[in-house]
Amino acid sequence: MKKFALFLLLLLPVSMFGQLFPKVPDFKGNIERIVEKRYGKEVFSSKRDSGLFKPGAFSGWKYTYLFDGNSQLTRQVNTLKRKVMTEYMYQSETTGNKLIKRETTENHTNDTKENSIEYENFTNSRGLIEKVNSWSVNKKSGTRELLLFETETEYDNDKLTGFTRYYIAEKGDTTGGERFSLFYDSASQLIRIERKDIVLDLKTILYYDYNEQGDVNHFSIDYLVGLRNFDNNKKQDIYFKYDRHGNWVKRYYSVSDKKKVLEAKRSIKYR
């Protein structure tokens, strides 16, 4: 279970609940519900072939985000062809200088029914996060295992400029990590994040471009910078379109300099 939870954390570095990594773009406004449809579908023309991927076709996946009266995300339901596959519940509580955020997962597709990832955010006297512990919690067995922790934070006034993330092996030893450096423009908008492996001389660089309203309309990831003989085209470009509240309603990925393909579409209900 620990390996699976850590795998999820590695896959979702930009949208993790309660971590130092910035959530860009984030939810804005007095939201009640968001329904997100995912696009890109594998179509089988016969039982013998491996299928044909049709970009832009509705995949059957639908993500529903539910918010409380304060517009805080409390629940997410993932369905495939109207069948509930996974549910996520979000909770938070504060004790002294420690803010605890929990993401509980109910999986409806296998025997692992309910597990949680718990984030301990430790803050300083100014309310800035200094350290985050990420735990995998198995309610059935009552076990709690440390997956990773983030520390060595650096701030420029209230802007986070750097931190280090350490990963934990099965036996509890540190198994490696990454140093994150964050860069801002003159308007204090985040424009670049560099993730550098602390053992290998490799980096992943994330770039952010903004529209006139200050919303991220282009997000780019440059993978494994510095690896010899690595394809320089290993770069992912994501584009967003927004509503008048500053929430994205369409997300595209680039397949060429001139062509963008729809990846997700959102309908948002406001209070």
Short mmCIF file of the C-alpha atoms (twelve columns), coordinates in Angstrom:
data_MODEL
# 
_entry.id   MODEL 
# 
loop_
_atom_site.group_PDB 
_atom_site.id 
_atom_site.type_symbol 
_atom_site.label_atom_id 
_atom_site.label_alt_id 
_atom_site.label_comp_id 
_atom_site.label_asym_id 
_atom_site.label_seq_id 
_atom_site.Cartn_x 
_atom_site.Cartn_y 
_atom_site.Cartn_z 
_atom_site.pdbx_PDB_model_num 
ATOM 1   C CA . MET A 1   0.000   0.000  0.000   1 
ATOM 2   C CA . LYS A 2   2.911   2.355  0.735   1 
ATOM 3   C CA . LYS A 3   4.362   1.837  -2.751  1 
ATOM 4   C CA . PHE A 4   0.998   2.592  -4.350  1 
ATOM 5   C CA . ALA A 5   0.498   5.762  -2.300  1 
ATOM 6   C CA . LEU A 6   4.002   7.020  -3.095  1 
ATOM 7   C CA . PHE A 7   3.381   6.279  -6.775  1 
ATOM 8   C CA . LEU A 8   0.309   8.529  -6.639  1 
ATOM 9   C CA . LEU A 9   2.301   11.312 -4.989  1 
ATOM 10  C CA . LEU A 10  4.955   11.165 -7.698  1 
ATOM 11  C CA . LEU A 11  2.343   11.239 -10.454 1 
ATOM 12  C CA . LEU A 12  0.554   14.288 -9.053  1 
ATOM 13  C CA . PRO A 13  3.263   16.811 -8.214  1 
ATOM 14  C CA . VAL A 14  1.286   19.912 -9.102  1 
ATOM 15  C CA . SER A 15  -2.031  19.209 -7.528  1 
ATOM 16  C CA . MET A 16  -1.297  17.574 -4.277  1 
ATOM 17  C CA . PHE A 17  -3.534  18.418 -1.333  1 
ATOM 18  C CA . GLY A 18  -1.633  20.153 1.488   1 
ATOM 19  C CA . GLN A 19  1.915   20.178 0.146   1 
ATOM 20  C CA . LEU A 20  4.468   22.893 -0.530  1 
ATOM 21  C CA . PHE A 21  4.284   22.424 -4.294  1 
ATOM 22  C CA . PRO A 22  2.163   25.320 -5.650  1 
ATOM 23  C CA . LYS A 23  -1.342  24.578 -6.912  1 
ATOM 24  C CA . VAL A 24  -1.348  26.478 -10.205 1 
ATOM 25  C CA . PRO A 25  -3.980  27.115 -11.380 1 
ATOM 26  C CA . ASP A 26  -6.132  26.791 -8.248  1 
ATOM 27  C CA . PHE A 27  -9.884  27.073 -7.648  1 
ATOM 28  C CA . LYS A 28  -11.295 30.610 -7.394  1 
ATOM 29  C CA . GLY A 29  -14.597 32.140 -6.338  1 
ATOM 30  C CA . ASN A 30  -17.681 30.841 -4.542  1 
ATOM 31  C CA . ILE A 31  -17.867 27.378 -6.118  1 
ATOM 32  C CA . GLU A 32  -20.483 24.747 -5.331  1 
ATOM 33  C CA . ARG A 33  -19.662 22.013 -7.843  1 
ATOM 34  C CA . ILE A 34  -17.375 21.275 -10.798 1 
ATOM 35  C CA . VAL A 35  -17.973 18.496 -13.332 1 
ATOM 36  C CA . GLU A 36  -14.892 17.699 -15.393 1 
ATOM 37  C CA . LYS A 37  -14.983 15.469 -18.466 1 
ATOM 38  C CA . ARG A 38  -11.783 13.883 -19.807 1 
ATOM 39  C CA . TYR A 39  -11.118 13.429 -23.505 1 
ATOM 40  C CA . GLY A 40  -8.969  10.994 -25.472 1 
ATOM 41  C CA . LYS A 41  -10.331 7.498  -26.031 1 
ATOM 42  C CA . GLU A 42  -8.958  4.157  -27.177 1 
ATOM 43  C CA . VAL A 43  -11.270 2.605  -29.771 1 
ATOM 44  C CA . PHE A 44  -11.109 -1.089 -30.680 1 
ATOM 45  C CA . SER A 45  -12.143 -1.961 -34.241 1 
ATOM 46  C CA . SER A 46  -11.801 -5.697 -33.589 1 
ATOM 47  C CA . LYS A 47  -10.940 -8.090 -30.778 1 
ATOM 48  C CA . ARG A 48  -7.540  -8.814 -32.313 1 
ATOM 49  C CA . ASP A 49  -6.057  -5.355 -32.677 1 
ATOM 50  C CA . SER A 50  -4.560  -3.227 -29.937 1 
ATOM 51  C CA . GLY A 51  -6.921  -0.341 -30.506 1 
ATOM 52  C CA . LEU A 52  -6.741  3.127  -31.967 1 
ATOM 53  C CA . PHE A 53  -6.422  6.207  -29.793 1 
ATOM 54  C CA . LYS A 54  -8.830  8.983  -30.757 1 
ATOM 55  C CA . PRO A 55  -7.740  12.325 -29.287 1 
ATOM 56  C CA . GLY A 56  -10.585 14.687 -28.549 1 
ATOM 57  C CA . ALA A 57  -13.176 11.906 -28.142 1 
ATOM 58  C CA . PHE A 58  -14.927 11.684 -24.750 1 
ATOM 59  C CA . SER A 59  -13.158 8.977  -22.732 1 
ATOM 60  C CA . GLY A 60  -16.112 8.148  -20.481 1 
ATOM 61  C CA . TRP A 61  -14.244 9.515  -17.437 1 
ATOM 62  C CA . LYS A 62  -15.969 12.209 -15.411 1 
ATOM 63  C CA . TYR A 63  -14.601 13.892 -12.267 1 
ATOM 64  C CA . THR A 64  -17.031 15.689 -9.945  1 
ATOM 65  C CA . TYR A 65  -15.625 18.122 -7.364  1 
ATOM 66  C CA . LEU A 66  -17.864 19.174 -4.443  1 
ATOM 67  C CA . PHE A 67  -17.220 22.201 -2.212  1 
ATOM 68  C CA . ASP A 68  -18.499 23.361 1.188   1 
ATOM 69  C CA . GLY A 69  -20.053 26.756 1.978   1 
ATOM 70  C CA . ASN A 70  -16.578 28.314 2.185   1 
ATOM 71  C CA . SER A 71  -15.675 27.026 -1.296  1 
ATOM 72  C CA . GLN A 72  -13.235 24.487 0.137   1 
ATOM 73  C CA . LEU A 73  -12.931 21.200 -1.728  1 
ATOM 74  C CA . THR A 74  -14.474 18.428 0.401   1 
ATOM 75  C CA . ARG A 75  -15.083 15.545 -1.994  1 
ATOM 76  C CA . GLN A 76  -14.173 14.254 -5.446  1 
ATOM 77  C CA . VAL A 77  -15.982 11.433 -7.264  1 
ATOM 78  C CA . ASN A 78  -14.416 9.782  -10.321 1 
ATOM 79  C CA . THR A 79  -16.757 7.831  -12.591 1 
ATOM 80  C CA . LEU A 80  -16.217 5.812  -15.760 1 
ATOM 81  C CA . LYS A 81  -19.297 5.438  -17.951 1 
ATOM 82  C CA . ARG A 82  -21.457 6.494  -14.957 1 
ATOM 83  C CA . LYS A 83  -19.944 3.838  -12.670 1 
ATOM 84  C CA . VAL A 84  -18.245 5.178  -9.535  1 
ATOM 85  C CA . MET A 85  -14.601 4.083  -9.553  1 
ATOM 86  C CA . THR A 86  -12.939 6.188  -6.848  1 
ATOM 87  C CA . GLU A 87  -14.003 8.719  -4.221  1 
ATOM 88  C CA . TYR A 88  -11.787 11.187 -2.380  1 
ATOM 89  C CA . MET A 89  -12.729 13.000 0.836   1 
ATOM 90  C CA . TYR A 90  -10.782 16.035 2.107   1 
ATOM 91  C CA . GLN A 91  -10.571 17.238 5.704   1 
ATOM 92  C CA . SER A 92  -8.324  19.584 7.674   1 
ATOM 93  C CA . GLU A 93  -7.692  20.523 11.303  1 
ATOM 94  C CA . THR A 94  -5.253  22.782 13.164  1 
ATOM 95  C CA . THR A 95  -3.350  21.929 16.361  1 
ATOM 96  C CA . GLY A 96  -0.865  24.555 17.546  1 
ATOM 97  C CA . ASN A 97  1.580   25.216 14.701  1 
ATOM 98  C CA . LYS A 98  0.518   22.056 12.866  1 
ATOM 99  C CA . LEU A 99  -2.088  22.028 10.099  1 
ATOM 100 C CA . ILE A 100 -3.200  18.486 9.252   1 
ATOM 101 C CA . LYS A 101 -4.868  17.781 5.910   1 
ATOM 102 C CA . ARG A 102 -6.254  14.372 5.014   1 
ATOM 103 C CA . GLU A 103 -7.097  12.881 1.645   1 
ATOM 104 C CA . THR A 104 -9.125  9.687  2.127   1 
ATOM 105 C CA . THR A 105 -9.517  7.408  -0.874  1 
ATOM 106 C CA . GLU A 106 -12.331 4.906  -1.341  1 
ATOM 107 C CA . ASN A 107 -11.543 2.585  -4.222  1 
ATOM 108 C CA . HIS A 108 -14.554 0.778  -5.700  1 
ATOM 109 C CA . THR A 109 -12.566 -1.330 -8.185  1 
ATOM 110 C CA . ASN A 110 -10.543 -3.664 -5.933  1 
ATOM 111 C CA . ASP A 111 -10.272 -5.032 -2.396  1 
ATOM 112 C CA . THR A 112 -8.458  -1.969 -1.068  1 
ATOM 113 C CA . LYS A 113 -11.580 -0.064 -0.079  1 
ATOM 114 C CA . GLU A 114 -10.284 2.835  1.997   1 
ATOM 115 C CA . ASN A 115 -6.865  4.385  2.578   1 
ATOM 116 C CA . SER A 116 -5.686  7.865  3.455   1 
ATOM 117 C CA . ILE A 117 -2.798  10.169 2.734   1 
ATOM 118 C CA . GLU A 118 -2.223  12.576 5.607   1 
ATOM 119 C CA . TYR A 119 -0.190  15.767 5.298   1 
ATOM 120 C CA . GLU A 120 1.285   17.428 8.395   1 
ATOM 121 C CA . ASN A 121 2.085   21.072 7.649   1 
ATOM 122 C CA . PHE A 122 4.319   22.696 10.293  1 
ATOM 123 C CA . THR A 123 4.230   26.506 10.263  1 
ATOM 124 C CA . ASN A 124 6.398   29.243 11.776  1 
ATOM 125 C CA . SER A 125 5.283   32.330 13.717  1 
ATOM 126 C CA . ARG A 126 4.311   34.073 10.450  1 
ATOM 127 C CA . GLY A 127 2.110   31.175 9.379   1 
ATOM 128 C CA . LEU A 128 4.498   30.067 6.622   1 
ATOM 129 C CA . ILE A 129 5.006   26.343 6.095   1 
ATOM 130 C CA . GLU A 130 8.453   25.157 7.198   1 
ATOM 131 C CA . LYS A 131 8.047   21.393 6.902   1 
ATOM 132 C CA . VAL A 132 5.551   18.879 5.515   1 
ATOM 133 C CA . ASN A 133 5.323   15.186 6.427   1 
ATOM 134 C CA . SER A 134 3.296   12.958 4.092   1 
ATOM 135 C CA . TRP A 135 1.933   9.773  5.661   1 
ATOM 136 C CA . SER A 136 0.182   6.737  4.245   1 
ATOM 137 C CA . VAL A 137 -2.564  5.641  6.661   1 
ATOM 138 C CA . ASN A 138 -4.280  2.251  6.498   1 
ATOM 139 C CA . LYS A 139 -7.404  2.461  8.656   1 
ATOM 140 C CA . LYS A 140 -8.096  -1.263 8.502   1 
ATOM 141 C CA . SER A 141 -4.710  -2.304 9.906   1 
ATOM 142 C CA . GLY A 142 -4.167  0.855  11.937  1 
ATOM 143 C CA . THR A 143 -0.722  1.418  10.392  1 
ATOM 144 C CA . ARG A 144 0.865   4.756  9.504   1 
ATOM 145 C CA . GLU A 145 3.968   4.993  7.299   1 
ATOM 146 C CA . LEU A 146 5.994   8.033  6.281   1 
ATOM 147 C CA . LEU A 147 6.134   8.382  2.472   1 
ATOM 148 C CA . LEU A 148 8.133   11.583 2.085   1 
ATOM 149 C CA . PHE A 149 8.885   14.842 3.827   1 
ATOM 150 C CA . GLU A 150 9.614   18.371 2.623   1 
ATOM 151 C CA . THR A 151 11.955  20.663 4.524   1 
ATOM 152 C CA . GLU A 152 14.801  23.203 4.132   1 
ATOM 153 C CA . THR A 153 12.281  25.842 3.044   1 
ATOM 154 C CA . GLU A 154 13.404  29.269 1.873   1 
ATOM 155 C CA . TYR A 155 11.235  32.398 1.564   1 
ATOM 156 C CA . ASP A 156 11.642  35.873 0.097   1 
ATOM 157 C CA . ASN A 157 9.282   37.749 2.407   1 
ATOM 158 C CA . ASP A 158 6.144   35.574 2.033   1 
ATOM 159 C CA . LYS A 159 7.077   34.006 -1.319  1 
ATOM 160 C CA . LEU A 160 8.323   30.436 -1.260  1 
ATOM 161 C CA . THR A 161 11.621  30.270 -3.201  1 
ATOM 162 C CA . GLY A 162 12.917  26.805 -2.383  1 
ATOM 163 C CA . PHE A 163 12.508  23.532 -0.501  1 
ATOM 164 C CA . THR A 164 13.837  19.967 -0.547  1 
ATOM 165 C CA . ARG A 165 11.704  16.846 -0.844  1 
ATOM 166 C CA . TYR A 166 13.063  13.552 0.543   1 
ATOM 167 C CA . TYR A 167 11.568  10.157 -0.305  1 
ATOM 168 C CA . ILE A 168 11.373  7.298  2.203   1 
ATOM 169 C CA . ALA A 169 12.132  3.644  1.386   1 
ATOM 170 C CA . GLU A 170 10.187  0.650  2.724   1 
ATOM 171 C CA . LYS A 171 12.588  0.238  5.672   1 
ATOM 172 C CA . GLY A 172 12.274  3.876  6.680   1 
ATOM 173 C CA . ASP A 173 15.557  5.141  5.220   1 
ATOM 174 C CA . THR A 174 15.836  8.164  2.929   1 
ATOM 175 C CA . THR A 175 15.995  6.905  -0.642  1 
ATOM 176 C CA . GLY A 176 16.733  10.146 -2.513  1 
ATOM 177 C CA . GLY A 177 15.062  13.431 -3.179  1 
ATOM 178 C CA . GLU A 178 14.748  16.647 -5.141  1 
ATOM 179 C CA . ARG A 179 15.573  20.300 -4.590  1 
ATOM 180 C CA . PHE A 180 12.863  22.697 -5.771  1 
ATOM 181 C CA . SER A 181 13.698  26.288 -6.765  1 
ATOM 182 C CA . LEU A 182 10.857  28.732 -7.506  1 
ATOM 183 C CA . PHE A 183 11.225  31.919 -9.577  1 
ATOM 184 C CA . TYR A 184 8.873   34.909 -9.886  1 
ATOM 185 C CA . ASP A 185 8.455   37.914 -12.175 1 
ATOM 186 C CA . SER A 186 8.258   41.577 -11.113 1 
ATOM 187 C CA . ALA A 187 4.516   41.144 -10.465 1 
ATOM 188 C CA . SER A 188 5.249   38.283 -8.015  1 
ATOM 189 C CA . GLN A 189 3.763   35.719 -10.406 1 
ATOM 190 C CA . LEU A 190 5.361   32.275 -10.376 1 
ATOM 191 C CA . ILE A 191 7.057   31.806 -13.766 1 
ATOM 192 C CA . ARG A 192 9.387   28.827 -13.293 1 
ATOM 193 C CA . ILE A 193 10.037  25.859 -11.013 1 
ATOM 194 C CA . GLU A 194 13.218  23.799 -11.259 1 
ATOM 195 C CA . ARG A 195 13.198  20.292 -9.768  1 
ATOM 196 C CA . LYS A 196 16.740  18.949 -9.444  1 
ATOM 197 C CA . ASP A 197 17.584  15.432 -8.313  1 
ATOM 198 C CA . ILE A 198 19.908  15.665 -5.304  1 
ATOM 199 C CA . VAL A 199 21.915  12.621 -6.452  1 
ATOM 200 C CA . LEU A 200 21.807  12.771 -10.264 1 
ATOM 201 C CA . ASP A 201 22.568  15.883 -12.295 1 
ATOM 202 C CA . LEU A 202 19.085  15.940 -13.820 1 
ATOM 203 C CA . LYS A 203 16.372  18.552 -13.735 1 
ATOM 204 C CA . THR A 204 12.729  18.907 -14.664 1 
ATOM 205 C CA . ILE A 205 11.725  22.506 -15.375 1 
ATOM 206 C CA . LEU A 206 8.173   23.845 -15.268 1 
ATOM 207 C CA . TYR A 207 7.260   27.134 -16.958 1 
ATOM 208 C CA . TYR A 208 4.158   29.296 -16.437 1 
ATOM 209 C CA . ASP A 209 2.765   31.965 -18.792 1 
ATOM 210 C CA . TYR A 210 -0.125  34.276 -17.844 1 
ATOM 211 C CA . ASN A 211 -2.920  36.108 -19.617 1 
ATOM 212 C CA . GLU A 212 -3.875  39.742 -18.970 1 
ATOM 213 C CA . GLN A 213 -6.120  38.701 -16.062 1 
ATOM 214 C CA . GLY A 214 -3.224  36.960 -14.302 1 
ATOM 215 C CA . ASP A 215 -4.413  33.412 -15.055 1 
ATOM 216 C CA . VAL A 216 -2.017  30.703 -16.267 1 
ATOM 217 C CA . ASN A 217 -2.886  30.170 -19.926 1 
ATOM 218 C CA . HIS A 218 0.190   28.095 -20.820 1 
ATOM 219 C CA . PHE A 219 1.975   25.534 -18.658 1 
ATOM 220 C CA . SER A 220 5.072   23.732 -19.930 1 
ATOM 221 C CA . ILE A 221 7.114   20.837 -18.503 1 
ATOM 222 C CA . ASP A 222 10.640  20.138 -19.778 1 
ATOM 223 C CA . TYR A 223 11.639  16.630 -18.638 1 
ATOM 224 C CA . LEU A 224 15.088  15.301 -17.674 1 
ATOM 225 C CA . VAL A 225 17.097  18.377 -18.608 1 
ATOM 226 C CA . GLY A 226 20.794  17.491 -18.705 1 
ATOM 227 C CA . LEU A 227 20.502  13.840 -19.704 1 
ATOM 228 C CA . ARG A 228 22.828  13.056 -22.590 1 
ATOM 229 C CA . ASN A 229 21.346  11.672 -25.789 1 
ATOM 230 C CA . PHE A 230 17.870  12.332 -24.439 1 
ATOM 231 C CA . ASP A 231 15.297  13.505 -26.960 1 
ATOM 232 C CA . ASN A 232 15.108  17.286 -26.631 1 
ATOM 233 C CA . ASN A 233 11.461  17.153 -27.665 1 
ATOM 234 C CA . LYS A 234 10.430  15.506 -24.390 1 
ATOM 235 C CA . LYS A 235 8.433   18.531 -23.418 1 
ATOM 236 C CA . GLN A 236 4.780   18.782 -22.518 1 
ATOM 237 C CA . ASP A 237 2.723   21.910 -23.229 1 
ATOM 238 C CA . ILE A 238 -0.661  22.494 -21.592 1 
ATOM 239 C CA . TYR A 239 -3.023  25.370 -22.452 1 
ATOM 240 C CA . PHE A 240 -6.043  26.688 -20.537 1 
ATOM 241 C CA . LYS A 241 -9.174  28.697 -21.304 1 
ATOM 242 C CA . TYR A 242 -10.950 30.472 -18.429 1 
ATOM 243 C CA . ASP A 243 -14.379 31.720 -17.437 1 
ATOM 244 C CA . ARG A 244 -14.981 35.230 -16.089 1 
ATOM 245 C CA . HIS A 245 -14.341 34.049 -12.502 1 
ATOM 246 C CA . GLY A 246 -10.775 32.966 -13.299 1 
ATOM 247 C CA . ASN A 247 -11.381 29.199 -13.281 1 
ATOM 248 C CA . TRP A 248 -10.282 27.149 -16.263 1 
ATOM 249 C CA . VAL A 249 -13.076 25.501 -18.247 1 
ATOM 250 C CA . LYS A 250 -11.050 23.907 -21.058 1 
ATOM 251 C CA . ARG A 251 -7.594  22.332 -21.037 1 
ATOM 252 C CA . TYR A 252 -5.620  21.394 -24.133 1 
ATOM 253 C CA . TYR A 253 -2.304  19.694 -24.825 1 
ATOM 254 C CA . SER A 254 -0.082  20.457 -27.779 1 
ATOM 255 C CA . VAL A 255 0.761   17.815 -30.396 1 
ATOM 256 C CA . SER A 256 2.563   20.275 -32.683 1 
ATOM 257 C CA . ASP A 257 3.324   23.980 -32.932 1 
ATOM 258 C CA . LYS A 258 -0.023  24.593 -34.609 1 
ATOM 259 C CA . LYS A 259 -2.312  21.881 -33.233 1 
ATOM 260 C CA . LYS A 260 -3.860  21.601 -29.770 1 
ATOM 261 C CA . VAL A 261 -6.097  18.752 -28.621 1 
ATOM 262 C CA . LEU A 262 -8.852  18.998 -25.999 1 
ATOM 263 C CA . GLU A 263 -7.904  17.067 -22.858 1 
ATOM 264 C CA . ALA A 264 -10.539 18.195 -20.336 1 
ATOM 265 C CA . LYS A 265 -13.657 20.355 -20.145 1 
ATOM 266 C CA . ARG A 266 -15.322 21.692 -17.000 1 
ATOM 267 C CA . SER A 267 -18.805 22.945 -16.196 1 
ATOM 268 C CA . ILE A 268 -18.801 24.990 -12.987 1 
ATOM 269 C CA . LYS A 269 -21.743 25.838 -10.732 1 
ATOM 270 C CA . TYR A 270 -21.292 28.900 -8.526  1 
ATOM 271 C CA . ARG A 271 -23.275 29.881 -5.447  1 
# 
